[in-house]
Amino acid sequence: MSLGLDINLIIIIVISVISIFAFSRPDVMGKLQFNAWQIVHRKEYYRVLSYGFVHGNWIHLLINMFVLYSFGRVVLYYFEAAFDGGTTIRYLILFLSAIVVSTLATLGKEKDNPHYNAVGASGAVSAVVFTSILFDPYNPILLFGIIPIPGIIFGVLYIIYSKYMAGKNIDNIGHDAHYYGALYGLVFPLLYEPRLAIHFFNQLLSFNF
């Protein structure tokens, strides 16, 4: 388990170091950030991954890393309990692939818009949170960091809100990445063990009113 815990901490340290460095280096931020036009028309494919390692500001970085630290440990515990080995690599695959998968819809939507940029690991962090919900849907999540609500209720509200805001497109937040990252987090463990879907529904039915 120590190796699994280490990989979560390593991810947090790497993202934090790169993000903090890029805060004072606009040229680095510009090279690493997500820009669908650059990806499609200049074939800078690395951007579909690199954007997850830079953040817009300290608040953006701290929130994402705090959530990742909190839920990453939980997911590593579930992975070790549910699968026969491979906890570290499986978690790393989840996180890195979620960065890519969560932005594919935006890639298609913004491929001809050279002015659209995005940064942050929010899509991958959403995937980690929702993977934890798949394993234990009633484990409480602190809404706004204060109000405890069952994870499944938080998840439903989060997905509805993210999908609605993605359709409105009225702010600079990557709601598409949040939405698709969350869905991917629910699906990812099922790729290894489809019977986890039965476990999930049994957990839902086991709630005592």
C-alpha positions as a printed Julia matrix, in Angstrom:
209×3 Matrix{Float64}:
   0.0    0.0     0.0
   2.9    2.35    0.62
   3.8    2.37   -3.09
   0.21   3.29   -3.94
   0.21   6.12   -1.46
   3.54   7.28   -2.86
   2.2    7.51   -6.43
  -0.61   9.81   -5.34
   1.86  12.02   -3.49
   4.27  11.96   -6.43
   1.51  13.12   -8.79
   0.61  15.96   -6.42
   4.24  17.06   -6.08
   4.91  16.95   -9.84
   1.76  18.93  -10.67
   2.46  21.44   -7.91
   6.08  22.03   -9.0
   5.18  22.48  -12.67
   2.19  24.69  -11.88
   4.14  26.95   -9.51
   6.97  27.26  -12.04
   4.48  28.19  -14.77
   2.84  30.89  -12.61
   5.81  33.16  -13.29
   6.56  31.89  -16.79
   3.76  32.78  -19.25
   5.77  31.16  -22.04
   5.72  27.81  -20.22
   2.02  28.19  -19.45
   1.35  28.94  -23.11
   3.27  25.87  -24.24
   1.56  23.47  -21.86
  -2.04  24.71  -21.74
  -4.86  23.06  -23.66
  -5.59  24.76  -26.98
  -7.67  22.68  -29.35
  -6.69  24.76  -32.39
  -2.99  24.19  -31.7
  -3.6   20.48  -31.13
  -5.56  19.93  -34.35
  -3.98  22.41  -36.76
  -0.39  22.38  -35.49
  -0.44  18.77  -34.3
   0.72  19.65  -30.78
  -0.86  16.49  -29.4
   1.06  16.61  -26.13
  -1.28  19.4   -24.98
  -4.12  16.93  -24.34
  -2.03  15.69  -21.4
   0.26  18.58  -20.44
  -2.58  20.98  -19.62
  -3.42  18.88  -16.58
  -0.06  19.72  -15.01
  -0.53  23.5   -14.95
  -3.12  25.59  -13.1
  -4.43  29.1   -13.45
  -3.68  30.31   -9.93
  -2.92  29.23   -6.37
  -6.59  28.66   -5.43
  -7.15  26.47   -8.49
  -4.05  24.43   -7.67
  -4.66  24.1    -3.93
  -8.28  22.99   -4.31
  -7.45  20.37   -6.91
  -4.49  19.01   -4.97
  -6.39  18.9    -1.68
  -9.25  16.95   -3.28
  -6.79  14.66   -5.04
  -4.9   14.01   -1.81
  -8.13  13.23    0.05
  -9.8   10.98   -2.51
  -6.67   9.52   -4.09
  -5.82   7.7    -0.87
  -9.35   6.3    -0.73
  -9.26   5.08   -4.33
  -5.88   3.43   -3.79
  -7.33   1.58   -0.81
 -10.3    0.39   -2.89
  -8.06  -0.66   -5.79
  -5.86  -2.71   -3.49
  -8.9   -4.41   -1.96
 -10.69  -5.07   -5.27
  -7.87  -6.07   -7.62
  -5.07  -8.59   -7.49
  -2.0   -6.36   -7.57
  -1.16  -3.5    -9.89
  -2.56  -0.81   -7.59
   0.06   1.81   -8.41
   0.02   1.43  -12.19
  -3.77   1.14  -12.27
  -4.14   4.4   -10.35
  -1.59   6.12  -12.59
  -3.47   4.95  -15.69
  -6.74   6.22  -14.23
  -5.34   9.66  -13.54
  -3.4   10.2   -16.76
  -6.05   8.75  -19.06
  -8.73  10.85  -17.33
  -6.81  14.02  -18.19
  -7.05  13.05  -21.85
 -10.55  11.57  -21.91
 -12.13  14.44  -19.99
 -11.1   16.96  -22.64
 -11.94  15.08  -25.85
 -15.38  16.69  -26.13
 -13.84  20.14  -25.77
 -11.25  19.22  -28.38
 -13.99  18.59  -30.91
 -16.0   21.63  -29.86
 -13.15  24.15  -29.87
 -10.88  22.8   -32.61
 -11.43  25.86  -34.82
 -11.23  28.4   -32.0
  -7.6   29.57  -31.56
  -8.55  31.7   -28.56
  -9.84  28.9   -26.3
  -7.34  27.84  -23.63
  -7.74  25.64  -20.56
  -5.54  24.42  -17.72
  -5.91  22.23  -14.66
  -6.33  18.64  -13.54
 -10.0   19.08  -12.61
 -11.23  16.44  -15.05
  -8.83  13.84  -13.68
  -9.61  14.84  -10.1
 -13.32  14.43  -10.88
 -12.56  10.94  -12.18
 -10.81  10.01   -8.92
 -13.73  11.33   -6.84
 -16.3    9.41   -8.87
 -14.26   6.22   -8.79
 -14.53   6.44   -5.0
 -18.3    6.9    -5.36
 -18.54   3.73   -7.45
 -16.95   1.71   -4.65
 -18.86   3.34   -1.78
 -21.79   5.5    -2.98
 -22.92   6.49    0.52
 -19.55   7.54    1.84
 -20.09  11.22    2.75
 -18.51  14.02    0.76
 -18.2   17.48    2.27
 -20.14  19.94    0.1
 -18.32  23.29    0.11
 -15.92  21.58    2.52
 -18.52  21.81    5.3
 -21.82  20.01    4.62
 -21.61  16.17    4.6
 -23.84  14.51    1.99
 -23.81  10.96    0.6
 -21.4   10.64   -2.32
 -24.06   9.39   -4.71
 -26.25  12.45   -4.09
 -23.26  14.74   -4.56
 -22.41  12.82   -7.74
 -25.85  13.19   -9.3
 -25.97  16.9    -8.49
 -22.43  17.41   -9.76
 -23.09  15.68  -13.08
 -26.35  17.57  -13.67
 -24.73  20.9   -12.79
 -21.64  20.25  -14.93
 -23.72  19.2   -17.95
 -26.0   22.23  -17.58
 -23.11  24.7   -17.26
 -21.25  23.09  -20.15
 -24.29  23.75  -22.32
 -24.58  27.35  -21.16
 -20.86  28.07  -21.73
 -21.02  31.36  -19.81
 -17.8   31.2   -17.78
 -14.18  30.11  -18.13
 -14.54  26.87  -16.17
 -14.08  23.58  -18.04
 -17.45  22.05  -17.15
 -17.18  19.57  -20.02
 -13.98  18.21  -18.47
 -15.69  17.92  -15.07
 -18.67  16.1   -16.6
 -16.75  13.62  -18.75
 -14.09  13.12  -16.1
 -16.8   12.18  -13.6
 -18.41   9.69  -15.99
 -15.03   8.21  -16.83
 -14.28   7.74  -13.14
 -17.41   5.62  -12.81
 -16.57   3.52  -15.86
 -12.81   3.02  -15.42
 -12.88   0.34  -12.67
 -15.54  -1.58  -14.63
 -13.07  -2.02  -17.48
 -11.02  -4.2   -15.12
 -13.87  -5.82  -13.21
 -17.4   -5.48  -14.68
 -18.86  -7.18  -11.59
 -18.17  -3.98   -9.68
 -21.37  -2.69  -11.28
 -23.28  -5.32   -9.28
 -21.4   -4.27   -6.15
 -22.37  -0.65   -6.82
 -26.09  -1.42   -7.18
 -26.03  -3.7    -4.14
 -24.51  -0.83   -2.18
 -27.28   1.48   -3.37
 -29.97  -1.01   -2.35
 -28.41  -1.59    1.04
 -29.19   1.94    2.25
 -31.25   1.96    5.43
 -34.0    4.57    5.39
